[in-house]
Amino acid sequence: MSDLVYVSGHKNPDTDSVCAAISYSYLLNKTKKYNAVPVRLGEISRETEYILKRFNKDIPMLLKSVKQKVEDLDYDKVTVFSKELTLKTAWSLMKATNLKSAPVMDDQGKLLGLLSSTNIIQGYMDDWDSEILKKAHTPIENVVDTLAAKALYLNENLRRIQGTVHIVSMTTNGAMNYIEENDVAVIGGDRKEMIRHLADTKVGLIVLTGQFDIDEEDLSYCRERGVSVISTPYNTFVTSQQIIQSIPVEYVMQKGGLTVFSTDDTVESLREVMSKTRYRSYPVVDLNGKVVGTISRYALINGDRKKIIQVDHNERGQAVDGIEEAEILEVIDHHRIADFQTVGPVYYRAEPLGCTCTIITKMFDEEGVDIPADIAGLMLGAIISDSLLFRSPTCTPYDKKTAYRLAKIAGVDPVEFGMDMFKAGTSLVGKSVEEIFNQDYKKFNIGDAKVGVAQVNTMDIEGFASYKKDMLAYMEKVCEENEFDFAMLLLTDVINATSEVFVAGDKPEYVEKAFNCHLVDSQANLPGVVSRKKQVVPAITNAIG
């Protein structure tokens, strides 16, 4: 995760934003500068979708936030106990790995409880009786493993200990008074008569201590009566201590009131919860609820910030959520420098060109990397989109020259490709007013005013008439929710170089002043206005100022 670099355009991504992210990621990976992955911050437009399909490129993955999450921290990802693990093994593992606690999972890998050294110590301090193995539903395998025993005969029906544990030290007649069917009998020495008696009583398990063995005749006698027999190298005293450690951790673990974190939880929420609790470590589960490890307070210190490269934007309001927690490595942009700020040094490249992909094309040349046809097609689409097929005032001669060069590499005619692209991208059929407005919508703080400006390129402005009433109502809601002085929607005709503007909010007069127009029913025609960056935002800034 730490070596992964996200290349991201802005929110409400336009074609340049998406194509620049893909193209620049290709260049970074080709030059082996970074392990770069292109991402998007929202749904792509129909125009962008057309270009990606035309050149057989996948839509970049959606990145919702770069806030640090639990999955980014150095938590213990391996020490997870099964519910039937013996106390002996659990204690050994915890000492070996210096763990104070460990999550316990069920058969499906889901969190069942939390085992801590405190649980184990308190368990030994409790008044455990001779029925503890039965109460804990201890598997026979646990007893064999804990006592390092040799299984002389195991009844296949003996899955778990079902009786009381006895240390048999008295005479046969004395034992007959209290040893019952299914009990566990620990005996030492050559006790042939006792073994036969225990077999007749049909105890569940005979434990022979000191590596004591029995002859085949006695073993057959036990086998015929379904009595399991094991032999341990431990003497009787040690066996009596060790056998208690065979109970499964499920019996002593903490089952309720657990504080659990998901790998998707933010570090911010993690820090808040840890400040209110005093556990040494906490279980971590994945998005499916399966246990993946534990996390301690120390892990908060060593978390890696996510690394990001911004293309086609530098304003914080247009960046991915949580950008303040990320490490920004580079910015490649062609806009004004706004409220951009970083903690450390950053590679910043901004040029007064019409498109970010024009800059990235130059960078391919500077690195001596050949541009493949599909990448050339993406960058051509971005330049045509941003320049409105070379009609926008933001389009420079260099942009146009670059576009024709890319078109040759991609094997397309730039004008025909551009027209097909705009036709596919500007259709409003089937879209909601929310989708139309948010297709390319940006927020601006200008002086003391807050405004929202959306722009949609369409070759069918007349077809928008049926949307107008609902659109203005939606824009009023946007103004109210964002405390905008006004919001405006530009429907731009890329062929005839004109825009139709729709205005909502309390101060529409700013728009009338900016463009020397008169709004009729919240609408006006703006001949020659096609660029939000060079024509709309500067005019609004002057009007407000």
TAKARA-V762498 format. One record per helix or strand of 3 or more residues. SS is the DSSP state (H for helix, E for strand). FROM is the first residue (numbers start at 1). LEN is the number of residues. If there is no record, write none. Layout:
SS:FROM:LEN  SS:FROM:LEN
This chain:
E:4:5  H:15:16  E:35:6  H:46:9  H:70:3  E:80:3  H:87:10  E:101:5  E:110:7  H:117:9  H:132:4  H:140:7  E:150:4  E:165:3  H:172:4  E:184:4  H:192:10  E:205:4  H:216:9  E:228:4  H:236:11  H:249:3  E:260:3  H:267:10  E:281:5  E:290:7  H:297:4  E:307:5  H:316:3  H:323:3  E:327:7  E:347:4  H:356:12  H:373:15  H:397:14  H:414:13  H:433:8  E:441:6  E:449:9  H:462:21  E:486:8  E:498:8  H:509:7  E:523:5  H:532:13
